[in-house]
Amino acid sequence: MDLVTSTWTEPANTATALLLLGRGTDPASERGVDCPGDLPAPSDPDLVARATAAKAALGERVFVLGHHYQRDEVIQFADVTGDSFKLAREAAARPDAEFIVFCGVHFMAESADILTGPGQQVILPDLAAGCSMADMAVLGQVETAWEQFTDLGIADDVVPVTYMNSSADIKGFVGRNNGVVCTSSNAKRALDWAFEQGQQVFFLPDQHLGRNTAVLEMGFDLDDCVLYDPHKPHGGLTPEQLRDAKMILWRGHCSVHGRFTIDSVREVRERVPGVRVLVHPECRHDVVRAADEVGSTEYIIRALDAAPAGSAWAVGTELNLVRRMALAHPDKHITFLDRTVCYCSTMNRIDLPHLVWALEELVAGRVPNRITVDEDTAKYARVALDQMLALP
C-alpha cells in the first residue's frame, strides 16, 4: 500500500456543540453541580503556567490522572493516562500521594476512592462531570428488578455483573449479591465466571457491551438476551421471558458510542478506499458486526500504534482520543467514524480552568470537590472489584 500522509479533518459541528464542548448544562443527563469559588477565565493566557506552577508546588503530594477521552489541554498535566480501571489502579499504587486529582467522570473518581487508602483524598475538578450511562442505572430501580427476580423464583440463579462504568451504589449492589465488575476488555472472562456460578446473568448498565460479548464472543443467540426497561412495568418483560433468558440486559447505553450507526460504517467505506473500521464494544450490535475489529479503548490504541504505515482506519470511539491518535500517526490515515462532532459532553467538562482551580485550591490548603464513598457501599463494591481482579 502506498504511504499515506494523514491530514486530520475535524468532524462537522452540530447544534449541541456547546454541550459537547462542556459549555452549558444538560439537566436531563448531568448532575448539574457548579464548582464553588471563582474559575479562571478560559481566555487567561497564563493557565498553562499556573497549572505548571501549582502542580510543582504540590510535588509528590499530588497525582493527576487523565482519562483517554480528556482534552489535550488537560492530558498534558496527567502523570498517567488510561481507561477508568487502569487509572483507579494507578491511584491505588501511589499510596504516598495525598491528593488524587482525577480528570475523568464521577464514577471513575468513586472507584479511585474505593481502591485508595484512607489517607488519600480523591478530587474531581468539576462535579458536573458525570456519566449518562452510569446514571441510567439507579439503585432503587435495580433493587426493584431484583425483587421481581426474587418473586419469580429465579434470583438464586441470577448473577449480577456490572460494567466498570457504573456508580459505586451499583457496584455495591453487585457485591452484596455475589456478582462481579467487568471492563470492556475482560467482559467475556467475567461472563464465563458468572455462568459458572449461576444460570442467568443480570448485566448492568450497558446493554450493548453485554449483548456484543454474549453473542459475538460466547456464541449466544440474540434471542438469549432480553432487555429490561426500568421505566416499564416489570421491565417490559413477561415472566416467561425473564425465566428463559440467559442474559437480562439493563436498558442503558453510552451516549457517545450509541451515536454510531450502520450508515456511518457504510458511508466511510464508500468514502475511504480500503479503510478498516475499528469500534468500541459499547457500540450498537449491528455496528460491531459490520466493523473489522472491535475492542476496548486500550485495544484501539494498541491496534493503531501497531498498524502499518499507509493503512486507513475509521475509529468509532470518543473524538478526543481519535484526534490524538490521528495526530500521533501522520503516516496513517485515521478518521472519525461519524462525520459530526461526538465528544463525551460530561468528560469535556474537565477543562484547563477547572484543573487550575482545583490545583490552586490544594496549594492554598483547601480540598475542593472531594469524592467519597460511604463505608458500607465501598465495602461491597470492593468485593465485586476484587472478584474481577481474581478472574482467571
Secondary structure as the mmCIF struct_conf table of DSSP 4:
data_model
#
loop_
_struct_conf.conf_type_id
_struct_conf.id
_struct_conf.beg_label_comp_id
_struct_conf.beg_label_asym_id
_struct_conf.beg_label_seq_id
_struct_conf.end_label_comp_id
_struct_conf.end_label_asym_id
_struct_conf.end_label_seq_id
HELX_LH_PP_P HELX_LH_PP_P1 GLU A 10 PRO A 11
STRN STRN1 ALA A 12 ALA A 12
HELX_LH_PP_P HELX_LH_PP_P2 ASN A 13 ASN A 13
TURN_TY1_P TURN_TY1_P1 ALA A 15 THR A 16
HELX_RH_AL_P HELX_RH_AL_P1 ALA A 17 LEU A 20
TURN_TY1_P TURN_TY1_P2 LEU A 21 GLY A 22
BEND BEND1 GLY A 24 GLY A 24
TURN_TY1_P TURN_TY1_P3 PRO A 27 SER A 29
BEND BEND2 GLU A 30 GLU A 30
HELX_LH_PP_P HELX_LH_PP_P3 VAL A 33 CYS A 35
BEND BEND3 PRO A 36 GLY A 37
HELX_LH_PP_P HELX_LH_PP_P4 ASP A 38 ALA A 41
TURN_TY1_P TURN_TY1_P4 PRO A 42 SER A 43
TURN_TY1_P TURN_TY1_P5 PRO A 45 ASP A 46
HELX_RH_AL_P HELX_RH_AL_P2 LEU A 47 LEU A 58
HELX_RH_3T_P HELX_RH_3T_P1 GLY A 59 ARG A 61
STRN STRN2 VAL A 62 HIS A 67
TURN_TY1_P TURN_TY1_P6 HIS A 68 TYR A 69
BEND BEND4 GLN A 70 GLN A 70
HELX_RH_AL_P HELX_RH_AL_P3 ASP A 72 ILE A 75
TURN_TY1_P TURN_TY1_P7 GLN A 76 PHE A 77
BEND BEND5 ASP A 79 ASP A 79
STRN STRN3 VAL A 80 GLY A 82
HELX_RH_AL_P HELX_RH_AL_P4 SER A 84 ALA A 92
TURN_TY1_P TURN_TY1_P8 ALA A 93 ALA A 93
TURN_TY1_P TURN_TY1_P9 PRO A 95 ASP A 96
BEND BEND6 GLU A 98 GLU A 98
STRN STRN4 PHE A 99 CYS A 103
BEND BEND7 GLY A 104 GLY A 104
HELX_RH_AL_P HELX_RH_AL_P5 HIS A 106 LEU A 115
BEND BEND8 THR A 116 THR A 116
TURN_TY1_P TURN_TY1_P10 PRO A 118 GLY A 119
STRN STRN5 GLN A 121 ILE A 123
BEND BEND9 PRO A 125 PRO A 125
TURN_TY1_P TURN_TY1_P11 LEU A 127 ALA A 128
HELX_RH_AL_P HELX_RH_AL_P6 SER A 132 ASP A 135
TURN_TY1_P TURN_TY1_P12 MET A 136 MET A 136
BEND BEND10 ALA A 137 ALA A 137
HELX_RH_AL_P HELX_RH_AL_P7 LEU A 139 LEU A 152
TURN_TY1_P TURN_TY1_P13 GLY A 153 GLY A 153
HELX_RH_3T_P HELX_RH_3T_P2 ALA A 155 ASP A 157
STRN STRN6 VAL A 158 TYR A 163
BEND BEND11 MET A 164 SER A 166
HELX_RH_AL_P HELX_RH_AL_P8 ALA A 168 ARG A 176
TURN_TY1_P TURN_TY1_P14 ASN A 177 ASN A 178
STRN STRN7 VAL A 180 CYS A 182
BEND BEND12 SER A 184 ASN A 186
HELX_RH_AL_P HELX_RH_AL_P9 ALA A 187 GLN A 197
BEND BEND13 GLN A 199 GLN A 199
STRN STRN8 GLN A 200 LEU A 204
BEND BEND14 PRO A 205 PRO A 205
HELX_RH_AL_P HELX_RH_AL_P10 GLN A 207 ASN A 212
HELX_RH_PI_P HELX_RH_PI_P1 THR A 213 GLU A 217
TURN_TY1_P TURN_TY1_P15 MET A 218 MET A 218
HELX_RH_3T_P HELX_RH_3T_P3 LEU A 222 ASP A 224
STRN STRN9 CYS A 225 TYR A 228
TURN_TY1_P TURN_TY1_P16 PRO A 230 HIS A 231
BEND BEND15 LYS A 232 LYS A 232
HELX_RH_3T_P HELX_RH_3T_P4 PRO A 233 GLY A 236
HELX_RH_AL_P HELX_RH_AL_P11 PRO A 239 ASP A 244
BEND BEND16 LYS A 246 LYS A 246
STRN STRN10 MET A 247 TRP A 250
BEND BEND17 ARG A 251 ARG A 251
TURN_TY1_P TURN_TY1_P17 SER A 255 VAL A 256
HELX_RH_3T_P HELX_RH_3T_P5 HIS A 257 ARG A 259
HELX_RH_AL_P HELX_RH_AL_P12 ILE A 262 ARG A 271
BEND BEND18 VAL A 272 VAL A 272
TURN_TY1_P TURN_TY1_P18 PRO A 273 GLY A 274
STRN STRN11 ARG A 276 VAL A 279
TURN_TY1_P TURN_TY1_P19 PRO A 281 GLU A 282
BEND BEND19 CYS A 283 CYS A 283
HELX_RH_AL_P HELX_RH_AL_P13 HIS A 285 ALA A 290
BEND BEND20 ALA A 291 ASP A 292
STRN STRN12 GLU A 293 VAL A 294
HELX_RH_AL_P HELX_RH_AL_P14 THR A 297 ALA A 306
BEND BEND21 ALA A 307 ALA A 307
HELX_LH_PP_P HELX_LH_PP_P5 PRO A 308 PRO A 308
TURN_TY1_P TURN_TY1_P20 ALA A 309 GLY A 310
STRN STRN13 ALA A 312 GLY A 316
BEND BEND22 THR A 317 THR A 317
HELX_RH_AL_P HELX_RH_AL_P15 LEU A 319 ALA A 328
TURN_TY1_P TURN_TY1_P21 PRO A 330 ASP A 331
BEND BEND23 LYS A 332 LYS A 332
STRN STRN14 HIS A 333 PHE A 336
BEND BEND24 LEU A 337 ARG A 339
STRN STRN15 THR A 340 THR A 340
TURN_TY1_P TURN_TY1_P22 SER A 345 THR A 346
HELX_RH_3T_P HELX_RH_3T_P6 MET A 347 ARG A 349
HELX_RH_AL_P HELX_RH_AL_P16 LEU A 352 VAL A 363
TURN_TY1_P TURN_TY1_P23 ALA A 364 GLY A 365
BEND BEND25 ASN A 369 ASN A 369
STRN STRN16 ARG A 370 ILE A 371
HELX_RH_AL_P HELX_RH_AL_P17 GLU A 375 LEU A 389
TURN_TY1_P TURN_TY1_P24 ALA A 390 ALA A 390
#
